[in-house]
């Protein structure tokens, strides 16, 4: 018998169809008559957590909730007992790492300032430190951290990976106080957890060297916004943010006018083909489930 999988979009139905091992069922969250009596998995493509949970709790036999995103903080601690959470790790790592390197390179080469000069029709030659030879500390040693490291290697950077715990080739977060003063840039690619919330506080920022760049491709709540604003206003640090706290950023928020900041509206993973890549990852994980294996992206089994 094929593994029955609940999906909420036509794209999901198309992505999981045509496989003998999977039986995707398209449901309408507002129409219970479309809900199957039984299914082994439910895939969410960004639908309301509460709405998806209603389906999960009503359908018998659900063993897995599969997300298309790598970030799953909205789901932690909310699934019924016996239901595993599987994320989309590997789908967005390449594009998000591309964003992180783009922003870091732009800041190290002074591109935002040149854009403003262009708006003013002003020709002023200004030097920059560049990225070649820079020491970059990447906080987060999962798929996204590795993807970022590989791209930075191509620019001749020295890259130090930092994970929750030390292992071969990876430093532990307890080593950050000693690593930060050595770094020309710090790139954040960690999931949002109780351990990483406000990880980057005033003390963290104070240990970064003058002129260093902070790049946040993780979640806004990983950084203390007020502490970062103080450093930006002083002119001591630069920053690139794809995520903010709060988010979306209100139009009156002081981050909009903070000096030395390059800000984008949470678009790191949004590139051509991102949806297709996410569904391909979900399909791989669901096929493992159908074959009686543990999905490799089960949350809590990797970092």
C-alpha positions in Angstrom: 0.0 0.0 0.0 1.4 3.4 -0.9 1.9 6.0 1.9 -0.9 8.5 2.0 0.3 12.1 2.3 -1.9 15.2 2.9 -1.0 18.3 0.9 -2.6 21.7 0.7 -1.6 22.9 -2.7 -1.9 21.7 -6.3 1.9 22.2 -6.6 2.3 19.7 -3.8 -0.1 17.2 -5.4 1.8 17.5 -8.7 5.2 17.1 -7.0 4.3 13.9 -5.2 2.2 12.3 -7.9 3.4 9.5 -10.2 5.2 7.6 -7.5 4.1 4.0 -6.6 5.2 4.5 -3.0 3.2 7.8 -2.4 -0.4 8.6 -2.5 -0.8 12.4 -2.2 -4.2 13.7 -1.2 -5.1 17.4 -1.8 -7.2 18.8 1.0 -9.0 22.1 1.8 -8.3 23.1 5.4 -11.7 24.7 5.5 -13.6 21.7 4.1 -13.5 18.6 6.4 -15.2 16.5 3.7 -11.9 16.6 1.8 -9.8 15.3 4.7 -8.9 11.6 4.5 -9.7 9.4 7.5 -6.1 8.2 7.6 -2.7 9.4 6.4 0.9 8.9 7.4 2.2 12.3 6.6 1.1 15.9 6.3 3.2 18.4 4.2 3.0 22.1 5.0 4.2 24.7 2.4 3.9 27.6 4.8 0.2 27.3 5.7 -1.0 28.5 9.1 0.5 26.3 11.9 -2.8 26.3 13.8 -4.7 25.3 10.6 -2.4 22.5 9.8 -2.4 21.2 13.4 -6.2 20.9 13.2 -5.8 18.5 10.2 -2.9 16.6 11.9 -5.0 16.0 15.0 -8.1 15.0 13.1 -6.5 12.5 10.6 -5.6 9.2 12.1 -2.2 7.6 11.7 -0.1 10.7 11.1 3.5 10.0 11.9 5.3 12.9 10.2 4.7 16.6 9.5 7.0 17.7 6.7 7.8 21.3 6.2 9.3 22.9 3.1 11.3 25.4 5.2 14.5 24.7 7.1 13.3 26.9 10.0 10.7 25.2 12.1 10.5 27.3 15.3 6.7 27.7 14.9 6.3 24.0 15.2 8.6 23.1 18.1 6.7 21.6 21.0 3.4 21.8 19.3 3.0 18.4 17.6 1.0 15.6 19.2 3.0 12.8 20.9 4.3 10.3 18.4 4.4 12.8 15.4 7.9 13.6 14.1 8.8 17.0 12.6 10.8 16.8 9.3 12.2 20.0 7.7 13.3 21.1 4.3 17.0 21.2 5.1 19.0 21.2 1.8 16.4 23.0 -0.2 17.3 26.6 0.5 20.9 26.3 1.7 22.5 27.2 -1.6 20.4 30.3 -2.3 20.6 31.6 1.3 24.3 31.1 1.3 24.5 33.0 -1.9 22.6 35.9 -0.3 24.9 35.9 2.7 28.0 36.0 0.5 26.5 38.7 -1.7 25.7 41.0 1.2 29.0 40.4 2.9 30.9 41.1 -0.3 28.9 44.2 -1.0 29.6 45.6 2.5 33.3 44.7 2.4 33.6 46.5 -1.0 31.5 49.5 0.0 28.8 48.9 -2.6 25.9 50.5 -0.7 27.9 53.8 -0.4 28.6 53.7 -4.2 24.9 53.2 -5.0 24.1 56.3 -2.9 26.9 58.2 -4.7 25.4 57.2 -8.0 22.0 58.5 -6.9 23.8 61.8 -6.1 25.8 61.7 -9.4 28.9 61.9 -7.3 32.2 60.5 -8.4 34.4 59.8 -5.3 37.0 57.1 -5.2 36.9 55.3 -1.9 39.0 52.3 -0.9 37.6 49.2 0.8 38.9 46.2 2.7 37.5 43.6 0.3 36.8 40.0 1.0 39.9 38.3 -0.1 41.9 37.1 2.9 39.2 38.0 5.4 38.6 35.8 8.4 34.9 34.9 8.6 33.2 33.1 11.5 30.1 31.2 10.4 27.8 30.5 13.3 25.8 27.4 12.3 27.5 24.3 11.0 24.6 22.5 9.3 23.8 22.5 5.6 23.6 26.2 5.3 26.8 26.7 7.2 28.6 24.3 4.9 27.1 25.9 1.8 28.3 29.3 3.0 31.8 28.1 3.8 32.2 26.6 0.4 31.3 29.8 -1.3 33.6 31.9 0.9 36.5 29.5 0.2 36.3 30.7 -3.4 37.1 34.3 -2.3 40.2 33.2 -0.4 38.6 33.7 3.0 39.7 31.9 6.2 36.4 30.4 7.4 35.8 29.1 11.0 32.6 27.1 11.4 30.9 27.2 14.8 28.2 24.7 15.9 26.3 23.9 19.0 29.0 21.4 20.0 32.6 21.0 18.9 33.5 18.3 16.4 36.0 17.6 13.7 36.3 20.9 11.8 33.7 22.7 13.9 34.2 24.8 17.0 31.6 24.9 19.7 29.6 28.0 20.6 31.4 28.1 24.0 34.5 29.2 21.9 32.8 32.2 20.4 34.2 34.7 23.0 37.7 33.9 21.8 36.8 33.7 18.1 34.9 37.0 17.7 37.8 39.4 18.2 39.7 37.6 15.4 36.9 37.8 12.9 36.5 40.4 10.1 32.9 39.1 9.7 30.4 36.9 11.5 27.7 35.2 9.5 24.7 33.8 11.4 23.0 30.7 9.9 21.6 29.0 13.0 18.0 27.8 13.6 16.0 29.8 16.2 16.0 27.8 19.5 16.0 28.7 23.2 19.8 28.5 22.9 20.2 30.9 20.0 17.5 33.4 20.9 19.4 36.7 21.6 22.7 34.9 21.1 24.0 38.1 19.6 23.6 40.5 22.5 25.6 43.6 23.5 28.4 41.5 25.0 28.7 39.4 21.7 28.8 42.6 19.6 31.3 44.3 21.9 33.8 41.4 21.3 33.7 41.9 17.6 36.6 44.0 16.2 36.1 47.5 15.0 34.9 47.6 11.4 33.7 44.0 11.4 30.5 42.9 9.6 27.6 41.0 11.1 25.4 39.1 8.6 22.2 37.6 9.8 20.7 34.9 7.5 19.1 33.1 10.4 16.1 34.6 12.3 15.7 38.1 13.6 15.3 37.0 17.2 18.9 35.6 17.1 20.1 39.3 17.4 19.3 41.8 20.1 18.0 44.6 17.8 18.6 47.5 20.3 22.2 46.3 20.9 22.9 46.1 17.1 21.4 49.6 16.6 23.7 51.0 19.2 26.8 49.6 17.4 25.6 50.7 14.0 24.9 54.2 15.2 28.3 54.4 16.7 29.8 53.5 13.3 31.9 50.7 14.9 30.2 47.8 13.1 28.5 47.1 9.7 25.6 44.7 9.2 23.6 42.9 6.6 20.2 41.6 7.6 17.7 39.5 5.7 15.7 39.0 8.9 14.7 41.4 11.6 13.0 41.5 15.0 10.2 42.6 14.6 9.4 41.2 11.1 8.0 42.5 8.8 9.9 45.7 9.9 7.5 48.6 10.6 8.0 51.6 8.4 8.8 53.8 11.4 11.4 51.4 12.8 14.9 53.0 13.4 16.7 50.1 11.5 15.5 51.6 8.2 17.8 54.6 8.8 20.7 52.9 10.7 24.1 53.7 9.2 26.2 50.9 7.9 23.3 48.5 7.4 22.3 46.7 4.2 18.7 45.4 4.7 16.7 43.0 2.5 13.1 41.7 3.2 13.7 38.0 4.1 14.4 37.0 0.5 17.6 34.9 1.1 16.0 31.6 -0.1 13.8 33.1 -2.7 15.4 32.4 -6.1 14.2 30.7 -9.3 13.4 27.1 -8.7 13.2 27.4 -4.9 9.8 25.8 -4.7 10.7 22.9 -6.9 13.9 22.3 -4.8 11.8 22.3 -1.6 9.3 19.8 -3.0 12.1 17.6 -4.2 13.6 17.5 -0.7 10.2 16.7 0.8 9.7 13.9 -1.8 13.0 12.3 -0.8 12.1 12.4 2.9 8.6 11.0 2.3 10.0 8.2 0.2 12.3 7.2 3.1 9.2 7.1 5.3 7.4 5.0 2.8 10.3 2.5 2.7 10.3 2.1 6.4 13.4 4.3 7.0 13.8 7.3 9.3 13.8 10.6 7.3 17.2 12.2 7.5 15.8 15.7 8.1 14.0 14.7 11.3 14.4 17.7 13.5 16.5 17.1 16.6 18.7 14.6 14.8 21.0 17.1 13.2 22.3 20.6 13.7 
